[in-house]
Every structure is written in structure tokens, then in C-alpha cells.
């Protein structure tokens, strides 16, 4: 059994010893991130708890295949915190105060966003290595001229066509997945 499976199973079974181990191993890293990004100690506790709840819900729904629990958990925590900051900004603009109902709807929205990311990642992994490489570079800011030089294509038009075909393939893979209609 991998460390990830051990932690996920322990969370679902309510194993306090292993849950404490998760807190001991990962709390400081999450705390450091949240506190250095406009957070308070109570925010750290909320983010950490919400991430644990997310893992429990997601793993019960469909067993998660995680290579590194630490990396996955930290990414979930970062995404929860970023979502929380965006919502706070909206509340300041709209001059409203957060409520428990808002917090629950934030978690539900976060879960949906994570499921969409998971759907995207799964579809992306099914693509050819060439498409993964090209789209990865394109989505990370490489323009057509840079792609032309990197992959020695004949023209900018050829690069555009390749990017378009890879995007179309990615979209088709996403739409083909059974989860797509549920997350639409």
C-alpha cells in the first residue's frame, strides 16, 4: 500500500492516529503558504480542514490515484486558498460578509473545479507525446513563432494547424469522458 492510499483510507475510516500524522507532516507547509499570502492562523485551519474534507468526498466518489500525497494535498490547499482569496475580494467589492452558507457553496464550487481539472488532466494524459508537448508549451505562454523555432515546423500556419488539431483532440477526449456531462 502506498503512502497516498494509506492516508486516503485513513481519512475515510476516521483513523485519528494517521490523520494526526497528516497534520504533523503537512500542516507547517500549508501554514507557511497561507500566512505568507495574506492569511491568518484561522485561515490555515480552515484551508487544511477543507482540503481534508475535499479528499474524503473525492475519494469516496471515485478512488483517487495519487502519486505523491504531499504534492496533491498541497496543490488542493493552494487552490482552496486562492479560491478563498478571490471570494473575499468579491465580498469586499459587493460589501457583503461571509456566511456559513457561502463557505459551503465555496467548497462545492471548489470540488466541481477540481473535478474539472481532473477531467482535463486525464484527457491530456491520453494525448500523443507531441501534442502534450506542444499544448503544454502553448498553454504556458509560448507563441506561434517560438513554437515554430522550437519544433522546426515549415511555417507559422503549420504551427497554428498543429495547435488547433491538438486542441480539438483534447476537447474531443474531454467530451468523450462520461464525467463531462455531469460537470458541464
C-alpha positions, -999 to 999 in steps of 0.1 A, spaced: 0 0 0 14 34 -10 16 63 14 -12 80 -6 -35 50 -3 -27 48 34 -36 84 41 -67 84 19 -81 52 35 -73 65 70 -92 97 63 -123 78 51 -121 54 80 -116 82 106 -83 68 117 -72 95 142 -36 83 145 -30 86 108 -50 118 105 -27 133 132 3 121 112 -11 140 82 -14 172 103 21 167 117 37 162 83 19 188 62 4 215 84 35 236 86 39 238 48 3 248 44 5 272 72 36 289 57 19 292 24 -14 307 37 3 330 62 27 344 35 -3 350 12 -25 374 32 -39 347 56 -43 344 93 -40 313 115 -77 306 114 -75 306 76 -48 280 78 -70 258 99 -100 263 75 -79 256 44 -63 225 59 -97 211 71 -114 219 38 -87 201 19 -91 170 41 -129 172 35 -124 175 -2 -101 144 -2 -126 124 17 -155 134 -7 -135 130 -38 -120 96 -28 -154 82 -18 -169 94 -51 -141 78 -72 -109 64 -57 -81 89 -63 -49 77 -79 -22 100 -64 15 95 -69 25 120 -42 1 127 -14 21 157 -2 22 173 -37 -15 166 -43 -26 177 -9 -6 209 -11 -20 217 -45 -55 213 -32 -47 236 -2 -33 262 -26 -63 261 -48 -87 263 -18 -68 293 -5 -67 311 -39 -104 305 -43 -110 319 -8 -90 350 -16 -110 356 -48 -142 352 -29 -131 376 -2 -122 401 -29 -157 398 -44 -173 402 -9 -153 434 -3 -164 447 -37 -201 437 -30 -198 449 6 -211 416 20 -200 394 49 -191 357 46 -217 332 60 -216 295 66 -238 291 35 -212 309 14 -185 287 29 -204 255 19 -211 268 -16 -174 277 -19 -164 242 -11 -189 227 -35 -176 251 -63 -141 241 -54 -150 204 -56 -165 210 -91 -134 229 -102 -111 201 -90 -132 175 -108 -130 196 -140 -92 199 -136 -90 161 -130 -111 155 -162 -87 178 -181 -56 162 -167 -69 127 -176 -77 137 -211 -44 155 -215 -25 123 -204 -42 103 -232 -29 126 -259 2 118 -280 35 130 -265 39 155 -294 5 171 -287 12 171 -249 45 189 -255 31 214 -280 0 223 -259 20 223 -227 43 249 -242 15 268 -259 -6 270 -227 25 281 -207 29 311 -229 49 301 -260 37 320 -290 35 305 -325 69 320 -336 86 303 -306 68 270 -313 80 273 -350 116 277 -338 113 250 -311 98 223 -333 113 233 -367 79 235 -385 77 248 -420 56 279 -413 36 297 -387 5 284 -405 17 248 -399 22 256 -362 -13 271 -360 -28 240 -376 -9 217 -353 -20 236 -322 -56 237 -335 -56 199 -341 -42 191 -307 -67 214 -290 -95 197 -310 -82 163 -299 -81 174 -263 -117 188 -265 -129 155 -281 -112 134 -253 -128 156 -227 -163 154 -242 -160 117 -247 -155 112 -209 -186 102 -190 -179 128 -164 -182 157 -189 -220 160 -190 -221 159 -152 -196 188 -149 -210 209 -177 
